[in-house]
Every structure is written in structure tokens, then in C-alpha cells.
């Protein structure tokens, strides 16, 4: 009689680092809090100047006391080799003895660890600064700034968290080939978005579809 069996072999590759969290401040001018998918808050109790979104960046200028920007607590438990990067620019007559821009990361609810510090005389061009590689369960980003004159400006933008996800792959077949002659659908899935698929089988069969239909008996 006719006999048939099903065999599925899965080969999963490595995942490349990708941006997992991004705040690009594509928000209305004057925004001081964001409750969206990349939530953040700002604290400022001064009486002059501003600490807010302006022209697609977050701007500190003419502060009378320190202003603090804080991201939401970000879940990084499924990631490895996580880094934080921020684009920072300084304008005007910044003074090394008074003005500063500092960024910190908070890992697993611990203390603030500095990874960016601009404390210098005069303006500086936009520069991207990146944290060391991090691993943990949660991450929060904190920015602290102070400047004292109306022409002194710190701008920061594109606050991004990059990490490598733990990639897993699943393959299944919805039937057995060989006896009925009916085609079978192979199904592939992954816990990571944007992956590619590669199927191989008898007769030099190949497919890059996620869920191809096959009709030739064999091992896929």
C-alpha cells in the first residue's frame, strides 16, 4: 500500500542589529510631552527661555534652571548588544563654566550612567554620540541641559535604540504528500519582522515565498 510521512527541518540564521526605538521629534512646535509609541516627558521649572520641540528637534535655550528630558522605560529584554545614539548640536556663545548638555542611560532601573557630555566654549556642529553596548531588561534615556543666554542653544534629535533580536524560525506543513496527490502548503514564520524565507526540496526545488504550495513528494 501507499505510505507517506512528514518531515520538516528548520535552519534559522542570525539577526542583524536594527533600530528598535526612535524619537525623531516629528511633532508640532512647542510639544513638551509625548504619550505615543515612543513616549517621553520634559521637566523645566524656569521662568525664561524654552525647553520644547522646535523645527523637528528638541531645543534647550535661555534656561534659568536645569531642564530634564526623559524617555519612557523601554523593554530590551529580547535584545542583545543594545546601544543608544543621539544627534546633538550646539549654537551661540556657550560657556564652558556654565552651560552643559549631558545624556545618560538607566539600565534595569539603576542609576544614571553618563555617555554624552558637552561642556565647552562656543558652538559645535551636529555630532552623533553613541553609548557602549548594553544588555539588560529595561532601558531609559535621560538628557539634562542648562544654558544661560538667549543666543545659546542645544538641539538634539534622532534618539534611537539599536539592538539585535533573538531570532527564531518556525516551519510547518498542512498535510502529507505522496498518497492523495493533493498539494501541501508549507508555512514559515519568525518572531522578527522583515525576515526572508528560503525553501528547498526534491528536484532542485527552491522558493523564497513565505508559504509556498508544493506537490512533489520529498523532504522540504
Secondary structure, DSSP 8 states (H G I E B T S, - for coil): -----------------EEEEEE---S-TT--EE-STT-EEEE---SSSEEEEETTEEEEES-SS-EEEEE--EE-TTEEEEEEEEEEEEES---TTT-EEEEEEEETT--EEEEEEE--SS-EEEEEEE---B-SSEEEEEEEEE--STT-EEEEEEEEEEEEE---EEEEESS--SSS---EEEEEEESSTT----EEEGGGEEE--SS-EE-S-S--
